Amino acid sequence: MFVVLLYIAGINYLGYIPSSIICVLMLIYVYDGTIKQAVIFSVALTASLFLVFRIGFRIPLPVGKLIEYWMWG
């Protein structure tokens, strides 16, 4: 539950992609997955969902305040 609460808070600051990768990594690690499994699955799941929502459905996903500040000053 704590990981999901961090994800909700983090998505506003980091954006969808980094927050999702970190959340899935943490969840797999908590449920006794290996680091290799966690990295592969989190990147694959995040990329798949990004493609479905951003490209397929054309729904904009959160970029994050920190990323906006870093990219556009």
N, CA, C and O of each residue as an XYZ file, in Angstrom:
292
protein
N       0.830     -1.190      0.000
C       0.000      0.000      0.000
C       0.877      1.258      0.000
O       0.570      2.238     -0.678
N       1.963      1.218      0.763
C       2.863      2.358      0.852
C       3.496      2.673     -0.505
O       3.683      3.839     -0.852
N       3.822      1.637     -1.264
C       4.432      1.815     -2.583
C       3.464      2.528     -3.521
O       3.874      3.397     -4.291
N       2.210      2.177     -3.465
C       1.200      2.808     -4.322
C       0.993      4.265     -3.919
O       0.804      5.118     -4.786
N       1.024      4.560     -2.649
C       0.907      5.949     -2.198
C       2.098      6.778     -2.662
O       1.937      7.937     -3.046
N       3.284      6.198     -2.629
C       4.460      6.887     -3.159
C       4.340      7.106     -4.660
O       4.757      8.142     -5.177
N       3.770      6.133     -5.356
C       3.564      6.255     -6.801
C       2.627      7.413     -7.123
O       2.890      8.193     -8.039
N       1.554      7.523     -6.385
C       0.585      8.599     -6.608
C       1.236      9.955     -6.367
O       1.022     10.897     -7.131
N       2.022     10.052     -5.315
C       2.708     11.314     -5.037
C       3.814     11.575     -6.059
O       4.015     12.715     -6.476
N       4.519     10.541     -6.459
C       5.641     10.696     -7.365
C       5.264     11.013     -8.793
O       6.046     11.631     -9.515
N       4.091     10.607     -9.212
C       3.691     10.828    -10.607
C       3.536     12.315    -10.912
O       3.716     12.732    -12.056
N       3.206     13.114     -9.906
C       3.091     14.559    -10.109
C       4.451     15.229    -10.285
O       4.559     16.234    -10.988
N       5.479     14.686     -9.657
C       6.799     15.308     -9.705
C       7.718     14.685    -10.754
O       8.459     15.399    -11.429
N       7.675     13.369    -10.893
C       8.577     12.695    -11.819
C       7.938     12.387    -13.166
O       8.637     12.242    -14.169
N       6.626     12.288    -13.190
C       5.938     11.927    -14.416
C       5.611     10.451    -14.454
O       5.933      9.706    -13.528
N       4.970     10.033    -15.532
C       4.475      8.666    -15.641
C       5.596      7.634    -15.750
O       5.605      6.648    -15.013
N       6.531      7.854    -16.656
C       7.517      6.816    -16.959
C       8.426      6.504    -15.767
O       8.490      5.343    -15.362
N       9.135      7.484    -15.182
C      10.003      7.125    -14.048
C       9.232      6.604    -12.839
O       9.680      5.674    -12.169
N       8.080      7.197    -12.561
C       7.293      6.762    -11.401
C       6.796      5.337    -11.567
O       6.812      4.555    -10.617
N       6.356      4.998    -12.764
C       5.850      3.650    -13.011
C       6.959      2.617    -12.920
O       6.768      1.548    -12.340
N       8.112      2.926    -13.486
C       9.232      1.981    -13.419
C       9.641      1.748    -11.966
O       9.861      0.607    -11.559
N       9.744      2.813    -11.191
C      10.137      2.691     -9.781
C       9.094      1.916     -8.992
O       9.445      1.070     -8.169
N       7.826      2.191     -9.230
C       6.744      1.512     -8.502
C       6.748      0.016     -8.785
O       6.675     -0.788     -7.856
N       6.831     -0.363    -10.048
C       6.819     -1.784    -10.387
C       8.075     -2.473     -9.861
O       8.006     -3.602     -9.376
N       9.226     -1.798     -9.953
C      10.459     -2.362     -9.382
C      10.286     -2.663     -7.896
O      10.639     -3.745     -7.427
N       9.744     -1.704     -7.170
C       9.568     -1.872     -5.734
C       8.564     -2.980     -5.410
O       8.783     -3.769     -4.490
N       7.468     -3.039     -6.162
C       6.463     -4.075     -5.901
C       7.011     -5.474     -6.169
O       6.760     -6.396     -5.394
N       7.747     -5.635     -7.249
C       8.314     -6.952     -7.543
C       9.356     -7.319     -6.486
O       9.433     -8.475     -6.070
N      10.145     -6.357     -6.057
C      11.143     -6.619     -5.027
C      10.479     -7.005     -3.697
O      10.948     -7.910     -3.006
N       9.394     -6.321     -3.344
C       8.678     -6.625     -2.103
C       8.111     -8.047     -2.137
O       8.088     -8.737     -1.118
N       7.656     -8.477     -3.310
C       7.077     -9.813     -3.430
C       8.102    -10.854     -3.869
O       7.755    -11.819     -4.548
N       9.361    -10.661     -3.483
C      10.449    -11.630     -3.620
C      10.837    -11.977     -5.049
O      11.194    -13.120     -5.336
N      10.772    -11.014     -5.934
C      11.302    -11.216     -7.274
C      12.766    -10.835     -7.311
O      13.254    -10.123     -6.433
N      13.460    -11.304     -8.321
C      14.862    -10.941     -8.450
C      14.975     -9.556     -9.084
O      14.019     -9.052     -9.673
N      16.133     -8.961     -8.958
C      16.365     -7.630     -9.540
C      16.247     -7.706    -11.064
O      15.679     -6.813    -11.692
N      16.780     -8.766    -11.647
C      16.706     -8.929    -13.106
C      15.251     -9.007    -13.570
O      14.877     -8.351    -14.542
N      14.437     -9.796    -12.892
C      13.016     -9.890    -13.232
C      12.339     -8.539    -13.076
O      11.538     -8.137    -13.920
N      12.658     -7.852    -12.012
C      12.025     -6.566    -11.728
C      12.344     -5.538    -12.798
O      11.454     -4.821    -13.254
N      13.592     -5.460    -13.200
C      13.986     -4.475    -14.214
C      13.328     -4.780    -15.545
O      12.762     -3.888    -16.178
N      13.395     -6.027    -15.975
C      12.818     -6.402    -17.268
C      11.318     -6.173    -17.278
O      10.790     -5.576    -18.216
N      10.631     -6.635    -16.259
C       9.177     -6.516    -16.228
C       8.733     -5.067    -16.082
O       7.774     -4.655    -16.734
N       9.402     -4.288    -15.245
C       8.964     -2.905    -15.035
C       9.142     -2.066    -16.295
O       8.276     -1.255    -16.622
N      10.244     -2.248    -16.999
C      10.462     -1.497    -18.235
C       9.474     -1.948    -19.312
O       8.906     -1.116    -20.020
N       9.269     -3.255    -19.437
C       8.345     -3.776    -20.448
C       6.902     -3.334    -20.168
O       6.190     -2.925    -21.086
N       6.474     -3.415    -18.916
C       5.110     -3.023    -18.571
C       4.888     -1.530    -18.774
O       3.866     -1.123    -19.326
N       5.827     -0.725    -18.336
C       5.711      0.721    -18.488
C       5.688      1.116    -19.957
O       4.880      1.951    -20.365
N       6.564      0.526    -20.747
C       6.591      0.830    -22.182
C       5.306      0.391    -22.868
O       4.778      1.113    -23.714
N       4.804     -0.774    -22.516
C       3.564     -1.274    -23.116
C       2.382     -0.365    -22.798
O       1.606     -0.009    -23.685
N       2.253      0.004    -21.540
C       1.146      0.875    -21.152
C       1.288      2.261    -21.760
O       0.289      2.882    -22.121
N       2.515      2.752    -21.877
C       2.749      4.033    -22.521
C       2.290      3.988    -23.974
O       1.605      4.898    -24.438
N       2.659      2.950    -24.679
C       2.262      2.823    -26.083
C       0.749      2.716    -26.245
O       0.175      3.323    -27.149
N       0.110      1.952    -25.378
C      -1.334      1.793    -25.467
C      -2.056      3.112    -25.223
O      -2.924      3.500    -26.005
N      -1.705      3.798    -24.151
C      -2.436      5.009    -23.801
C      -2.000      6.229    -24.603
O      -2.846      6.984    -25.082
N      -0.709      6.433    -24.757
C      -0.222      7.639    -25.434
C      -0.365      7.549    -26.951
O      -0.820      8.499    -27.587
N       0.014      6.433    -27.524
C      -0.022      6.274    -28.971
C      -1.378      5.731    -29.427
O      -1.988      6.278    -30.346
N      -1.844      4.668    -28.793
C      -3.090      4.027    -29.207
C      -4.329      4.865    -28.936
O      -5.110      5.137    -29.848
N      -4.510      5.274    -27.694
C      -5.705      6.033    -27.306
C      -5.505      7.544    -27.387
O      -6.468      8.302    -27.273
N      -4.269      7.985    -27.582
C      -3.917      9.410    -27.644
C      -4.315     10.169    -26.377
O      -4.834     11.284    -26.429
N      -4.057      9.532    -25.252
C      -4.317     10.140    -23.951
C      -2.984     10.659    -23.411
O      -2.044      9.881    -23.249
N      -2.890     11.955    -23.132
C      -1.623     12.468    -22.593
C      -1.383     11.951    -21.175
O      -2.289     11.934    -20.342
N      -0.163     11.537    -20.924
C       0.215     11.049    -19.606
C       1.013     12.127    -18.891
O       1.654     12.947    -19.547
N       0.990     12.148    -17.560
C       1.689     13.193    -16.816
C       3.186     13.211    -17.100
O       3.840     12.169    -17.131
N       3.711     14.408    -17.304
C       5.145     14.574    -17.542
C       5.863     14.770    -16.216
O       6.958     14.238    -16.031
N       5.293     15.499    -15.314
C       5.900     15.732    -14.006
C       6.510     17.114    -13.910
O       7.103     17.615    -14.866
N       6.360     17.719    -12.757
C       6.857     19.076    -12.529
C       8.376     19.144    -12.596
O       8.926     20.111    -13.123
N       9.053     18.147    -12.079
C      10.506     18.143    -12.079
C      11.042     18.037    -13.506
O      12.014     18.713    -13.844
N      10.443     17.221    -14.330
C      10.871     17.048    -15.719
C      10.566     18.331    -16.509
O      11.391     18.778    -17.305
N       9.397     18.914    -16.292
C       9.065     20.173    -16.978
C      10.059     21.270    -16.623
O      10.497     22.017    -17.498
N      10.412     21.372    -15.365
C      11.363     22.374    -14.914
C      12.744     22.140    -15.536
O      13.413     23.081    -15.964
N      13.151     20.880    -15.578
C      14.456     20.528    -16.116
C      14.533     20.773    -17.612
O      15.571     21.207    -18.111
N      13.446     20.500    -18.346
C      13.471     20.633    -19.794
C      13.232     22.066    -20.263
O      13.856     22.513    -21.226
N      12.345     22.782    -19.599
C      11.958     24.108    -20.084
C      12.363     25.250    -19.135
O      12.034     26.413    -19.370
N      13.060     24.905    -18.093
C      13.570     25.928    -17.190
C      12.505     26.529    -16.389
O      12.770     27.413    -15.574
